[in-house]
Amino acid sequence: MIKQIGLTGGIGSGKSTVARIFESMGYAIYYADARAKALMTEDSELISGVKALLGQESYSPEGQLNRAFVGKEVFGDDDKLQALNALVHPAVARDYHRWISALAEQGYDKSFALKEAAILYESGSYKDSDAVIAVYAPKTVRLERVMARDGVDEAAVLARMEKQWPESKKLERADIVIYNDGEHMLIPQVMAVVEQLK
């Protein structure tokens, strides 16, 4: 039985960096945010739901998601955003369950696999996890990282942070915390987690 481990952290915490370290050690990672984007053009049930919610203009005639239109429709409209999330989260859950089943069938030989998701708690998908790892970095460090990475100003990053749970709430709920604050080395922490989860 493959243990299912959630991996989360606020924007700019470095959860993708931590995921890549696990990946380099042979652990399978399900990148929920990337899969959510892909499913918007792959999952027929999700596509139908988006069109019913936001209209045919949500997709181009070639079947590509009209991101600008969808963004305009849900930005600033919490009801529509919640309704969209209520379509996306179950689609990601279905996709994740297919992925974990396929791993088992393919003879995956590690004791656990990870699901990396920015909104693991917010979406409720942490309920599938046997344990949750939260990656922590102070707010000032996270702000600097995201401003440099995305070329955006502080206000834009803060607006994105406000849509996620506060770090303190994630840390309270997490079973394991990895500190990515520039003072703790990541690889020894990841190796300790591997030992703990064996």
Secondary structure, DSSP 8 states (H G I E B T S, - for coil): --EEEEEE--TTS-HHHHHHHHHHTT--EEEHHHHHHHHHHH-HHHHHHHHHHH-GGGB-TTS-B-HHHHHHHHTT-HHHHHHHHHHHHHHHHHHHHHHHHHHHHTT--SSEEEEE-TTTTTTTGGGG-SEEEEEE--HHHHHHHHHHHHT--HHHHHHHHHTS--HHHHHHH-SEEEE-SSSS-HHHHHHHHHHHH-
